[in-house]
Amino acid sequence: MQYLHDTSICVFFLRGKLNLDKIINEKGLENCFISEITVFELKYGAENSDDPKKSHRAVDKFVKGLTIIPIFGIVDQYANNKVLLRKNGTPMHDEFDLIIGVTALTNEMILVADNIKDFRHIKNLKLENWVEIK
């Protein structure tokens, strides 16, 4: 199985609240990925932190060890899912979450997130919460 990590999981790790290293070793580093959007969100968080230089270094070190999945290839799937969710009365309010979820779906990955409920309306998306198994 391949896993796409949502930003929330990465933040738990960076704050020392999740032993992601251990879980990634068990699952295999070659099976763990992040979206370009997650990099955007982590960089924003670093810039907005009390110590941006330190936070940027931590993010850079973390990102360096993972494969980053580009988002351009999901454009059609994103549009389709966004319209479907709106028509079903279950639109996602966070565009970045929708993009990350559709990235996992399109690439046939399991999305690893703490905020599972935010993704529950994306049809056929496989989800895991590694915070619960820590």
C-alpha positions, 0 to 999 in steps of 0.5 A, a space after each residue: 500500500 502507498 500512503 499520502 500524508 495529510 498536512 495534519 499528520 506532518 504537523 503532529 510529527 513536527 511538533 513531536 506529538 507523533 512518532 511518524 519515523 517509526 510508523 514510516 519505517 514499518 510501512 516503508 519510506 518508499 510507500 510514503 508521500 506528501 502532496 505539493 499542497 502539504 509543502 505549501 501549508 507546512 511552509 506557511 506554518 513555518 513562516 507564521 511560527 514564533 521562530 520561522 528560521 528554525 521552523 523552515 529548517 525543520 520543514 525542509 529536513 522533513 520534506 527532503 526525506 519524502 517523495 512529493 506528489 505533483 497536483 497538476 495530474 488531478 485537475 479533472 478529478 478535482 473538478 469532478 469531485 468538487 461539483 459532485 460534492 456541491 451537488 450532494 450538499 456536502 461541499 468541502 470548505 477547505 480547498 487544500 483538503 479537497 486537493 489532497 484528498 483527490 490526489 490520494 484518490 487519483 493516485 490510488 493511495 491511502 490518505 493518512 489524516 487526523 481529521 478523517 471527518 473532513 474527507 469522508 464525503 470523497 467517494 472511494 477515498 481510503 483513509 487511515 488515522 495514524 494518530 489513533 495507532 500511536 
